[in-house]
Amino acid sequence: MPYQILPNIIFIFSVLGILLIILRHLPEAASLQKNQPLAAAAEKKLIEKGLPAQAISKIKVVLATTVMRSWNFILEAKDLKPHAAAGYKMKKIFGGRLPLFNKPASPQPQTLHEVKNEQYYLDTIKVQPKNLSNYDALGKFYLEKESLNDARDIYQYLVNHQPSNPDYQARLAYCLYQTKYYQQAAEGYKKSLALDSTQPNRYYNLSLSLQACGKHEESEDALKKALELEPHNPKFLQAMAKMKQPKLKVRD
């Protein structure tokens, strides 16, 4: 009889273990909604444009982030997390068509008669406020127009709603770097790379952000990771050569 009960006991303990992992990560996932100093200002500006303050349930975001973090925890425990170089090679083989968690849906195709100005994207969002890809399209529009503060507000908003999306994290980091929030930009690129470590340009941008913060050793480490993925990239090689140049001492 005991050997018949044993599998049930193992199953129960396994379920309890998973629940403990989820509960352990819930506060960390919830904190992603709070520890963003620019988030409140971004939402205020979007409300002024007539957009909703909250597109989707924050509970859904917390749960989705918790599930992803729990899954990553299990992978790390089993040593199954793919190496950045291996993931990068797979993407090259499949032409970048590998599925990603929380990849936003492509915006609906537009007709030639539609004017793609700011108001067009705002109206599209008002029609489908829960479709975050509409916000992403507006953010890209602002980037094309070099309206960096507006783009930063959009991607701050998107990251607040979907922190597990590496593209949103990277675009927010780009906007932060361009608006001279270098420390926040470095943090954003780190978050993006933690979610998707197969992007060499993001390691390069992380290197630039860290260098702007005066963190030269960390900057060099990030650049080395970019070169591990693309060892013959002339931009990365040139940056490394410049970094290795001896610094001239200033004399009195």
C-alpha positions as CSV (number, residue, x, y, z in Angstrom):
1,M,0.0,0.0,0.0
2,P,2.7,2.6,0.8
3,Y,4.2,2.3,-2.7
4,Q,0.8,3.1,-4.1
5,I,0.5,6.3,-2.0
6,L,4.0,7.5,-2.7
7,P,3.3,8.8,-6.3
8,N,0.4,10.9,-5.0
9,I,2.6,12.3,-2.2
10,I,5.3,13.2,-4.8
11,F,2.7,14.9,-7.0
12,I,1.3,16.9,-4.1
13,F,4.7,18.1,-3.0
14,S,5.5,19.1,-6.7
15,V,2.4,21.2,-6.9
16,L,3.2,22.9,-3.6
17,G,6.7,23.6,-4.8
18,I,5.4,25.3,-8.0
19,L,3.0,27.4,-5.9
20,L,5.9,28.4,-3.6
21,I,7.9,29.5,-6.6
22,I,5.0,31.6,-7.9
23,L,4.3,33.2,-4.5
24,R,8.0,33.9,-4.1
25,H,8.1,35.9,-7.4
26,L,4.7,37.7,-7.0
27,P,6.2,40.7,-5.0
28,E,9.0,41.0,-7.5
29,A,6.6,41.0,-10.4
30,A,4.3,43.5,-8.7
31,S,7.3,45.8,-8.0
32,L,7.8,46.2,-11.8
33,Q,4.6,48.3,-11.8
34,K,5.9,50.7,-9.1
35,N,9.7,51.2,-9.4
36,Q,9.5,53.4,-12.5
37,P,10.0,57.1,-11.7
38,L,8.8,58.3,-15.2
39,A,5.7,56.0,-15.3
40,A,3.3,58.4,-13.6
41,A,4.4,61.4,-15.8
42,A,4.0,59.3,-18.9
43,E,0.5,58.2,-18.0
44,K,-0.5,61.8,-17.2
45,K,0.7,63.0,-20.6
46,L,-1.2,60.2,-22.4
47,I,-4.4,61.0,-20.5
48,E,-4.0,64.6,-21.7
49,K,-4.0,63.2,-25.3
50,G,-7.3,61.6,-24.6
51,L,-5.9,58.0,-24.1
52,P,-6.9,55.6,-21.4
53,A,-4.7,55.5,-18.3
54,Q,-4.7,51.7,-18.2
55,A,-5.0,49.6,-21.3
56,I,-5.1,46.2,-19.7
57,S,-5.5,44.7,-16.3
58,K,-2.4,45.1,-14.1
59,I,-3.3,41.8,-12.4
60,K,-2.9,40.1,-15.8
61,V,0.5,41.7,-16.2
62,V,1.7,40.6,-12.8
63,L,0.5,37.0,-13.4
64,A,2.1,36.9,-16.9
65,T,5.4,38.2,-15.6
66,T,5.2,35.8,-12.6
67,V,4.6,32.8,-14.9
68,M,7.5,33.8,-17.2
69,R,9.9,34.3,-14.2
70,S,8.8,31.0,-12.7
71,W,9.4,29.2,-16.0
72,N,12.9,30.8,-16.3
73,F,13.6,29.8,-12.7
74,I,12.7,26.2,-13.6
75,L,14.9,26.3,-16.7
76,E,17.8,27.7,-14.7
77,A,17.4,25.0,-12.1
78,K,17.5,22.3,-14.7
79,D,20.3,24.2,-16.6
80,L,18.2,24.4,-19.7
81,K,18.4,28.1,-20.3
82,P,19.9,28.6,-23.8
83,H,23.2,30.4,-24.2
84,A,23.0,33.8,-25.9
85,A,25.3,32.7,-28.8
86,A,23.3,29.5,-29.4
87,G,20.0,31.5,-29.4
88,Y,21.5,34.0,-31.8
89,K,22.6,31.3,-34.2
90,M,19.1,29.8,-34.2
91,K,17.6,33.2,-35.0
92,K,20.0,33.6,-37.9
93,I,19.1,30.1,-39.3
94,F,15.4,30.8,-39.1
95,G,15.6,34.4,-40.3
96,G,14.5,35.9,-37.0
97,R,11.2,34.2,-37.2
98,L,11.4,32.3,-33.9
99,P,8.4,33.0,-31.6
100,L,8.9,35.3,-28.6
101,F,6.8,35.6,-25.5
102,N,4.3,38.4,-25.6
103,K,5.3,39.4,-29.1
104,P,2.9,42.2,-30.1
105,A,0.5,41.6,-33.0
106,S,1.3,43.5,-36.3
107,P,-0.8,46.6,-36.7
108,Q,-3.7,46.4,-39.2
109,P,-2.7,47.3,-42.8
110,Q,-3.6,50.8,-43.8
111,T,-5.0,52.1,-47.0
112,L,-3.3,54.7,-49.2
113,H,-6.0,57.2,-48.3
114,E,-5.3,57.2,-44.6
115,V,-3.0,60.0,-43.3
116,K,-0.4,58.6,-40.9
117,N,-0.2,61.5,-38.6
118,E,-0.3,61.6,-34.8
119,Q,-4.1,61.9,-34.8
120,Y,-4.5,58.8,-36.9
121,Y,-2.6,56.7,-34.4
122,L,-4.4,58.3,-31.4
123,D,-7.8,57.5,-33.0
124,T,-6.6,53.9,-33.7
125,I,-5.8,53.5,-30.0
126,K,-9.1,54.9,-28.9
127,V,-10.9,52.3,-31.1
128,Q,-8.8,49.4,-29.7
129,P,-7.4,50.6,-26.4
130,K,-6.4,47.1,-25.3
131,N,-4.3,46.4,-28.4
132,L,-0.8,47.4,-27.3
133,S,0.6,47.1,-30.8
134,N,-1.3,50.3,-31.6
135,Y,0.7,52.1,-28.9
136,D,3.8,50.6,-30.3
137,A,2.9,52.0,-33.8
138,L,2.5,55.5,-32.2
139,G,5.8,55.1,-30.5
140,K,7.6,54.2,-33.7
141,F,5.9,57.2,-35.4
142,Y,7.3,59.5,-32.7
143,L,10.7,57.9,-33.2
144,E,10.6,58.5,-36.9
145,K,9.7,62.2,-36.3
146,E,12.4,62.3,-33.6
147,S,9.9,63.3,-31.0
148,L,11.9,61.5,-28.4
149,N,10.1,62.7,-25.3
150,D,6.8,61.6,-26.7
151,A,8.3,58.3,-27.7
152,R,9.7,57.8,-24.3
153,D,6.3,58.4,-22.7
154,I,4.7,55.8,-25.0
155,Y,7.3,53.1,-24.3
156,Q,7.3,53.9,-20.5
157,Y,3.6,53.3,-20.7
158,L,4.1,50.0,-22.6
159,V,6.8,48.8,-20.3
160,N,4.5,49.5,-17.3
161,H,1.8,47.4,-18.9
162,Q,4.0,44.6,-20.4
163,P,7.4,44.5,-18.7
164,S,8.1,41.1,-20.1
165,N,8.4,42.4,-23.7
166,P,12.1,42.8,-24.6
167,D,11.4,45.0,-27.6
168,Y,9.4,47.6,-25.5
169,Q,12.2,47.6,-22.9
170,A,14.9,48.2,-25.6
171,R,12.9,51.0,-27.3
172,L,12.3,52.7,-23.9
173,A,16.0,52.4,-23.2
174,Y,16.9,53.9,-26.5
175,C,14.6,56.9,-25.8
176,L,16.1,57.3,-22.3
177,Y,19.6,57.2,-23.8
178,Q,18.7,59.9,-26.4
179,T,17.2,62.1,-23.7
180,K,20.3,61.7,-21.5
181,Y,18.9,59.4,-18.8
182,Y,21.9,57.2,-19.1
183,Q,21.6,55.2,-15.9
184,Q,17.9,54.4,-16.6
185,A,18.9,53.5,-20.2
186,A,21.5,51.0,-19.0
187,E,18.9,49.4,-16.7
188,G,16.4,49.2,-19.6
189,Y,18.9,47.5,-21.9
190,K,19.8,45.0,-19.1
191,K,16.1,44.1,-18.6
192,S,15.7,43.7,-22.4
193,L,18.7,41.4,-22.6
194,A,17.6,39.4,-19.6
195,L,14.4,38.6,-21.6
196,D,16.2,38.1,-24.9
197,S,20.0,37.7,-24.9
198,T,20.4,37.2,-28.6
199,Q,20.5,40.9,-29.7
200,P,24.1,42.1,-30.3
201,N,23.1,45.7,-31.0
202,R,21.5,45.9,-27.6
203,Y,24.7,44.8,-25.9
204,Y,26.4,47.6,-27.9
205,N,23.8,50.1,-26.8
206,L,24.2,48.9,-23.2
207,S,27.9,49.5,-23.6
208,L,27.3,53.0,-24.7
209,S,24.9,53.7,-21.8
210,L,27.3,52.3,-19.2
211,Q,30.2,54.3,-20.7
212,A,28.1,57.5,-20.4
213,C,27.6,56.6,-16.7
214,G,31.4,56.3,-16.3
215,K,31.2,52.5,-15.8
216,H,34.0,51.6,-18.2
217,E,34.7,48.0,-17.1
218,E,31.0,47.1,-17.3
219,S,30.9,48.9,-20.7
220,E,33.7,46.8,-22.0
221,D,32.1,43.6,-20.8
222,A,28.9,44.4,-22.6
223,L,30.8,45.2,-25.8
224,K,32.6,41.8,-25.5
225,K,29.2,40.1,-25.4
226,A,28.2,42.0,-28.6
227,L,31.4,40.7,-30.3
228,E,30.8,37.2,-29.1
229,L,27.6,37.2,-31.2
230,E,29.0,39.2,-34.2
231,P,32.8,39.0,-34.0
232,H,33.3,40.6,-37.4
233,N,30.9,43.6,-37.0
234,P,33.0,46.6,-37.9
235,K,31.1,49.0,-35.6
236,F,31.7,46.7,-32.6
237,L,35.4,46.2,-33.5
238,Q,35.9,50.0,-34.0
239,A,34.3,50.6,-30.6
240,M,36.5,48.0,-28.9
241,A,39.7,49.4,-30.5
242,K,38.7,52.9,-29.3
243,M,38.1,51.6,-25.8
244,K,41.5,49.9,-25.8
245,Q,43.4,53.1,-26.7
246,P,45.6,54.3,-23.9
247,K,44.2,57.4,-22.1
248,L,46.4,60.5,-22.3
249,K,47.3,61.9,-18.9
250,V,46.7,65.6,-18.4
251,R,49.8,67.4,-17.2
252,D,49.9,70.7,-15.2
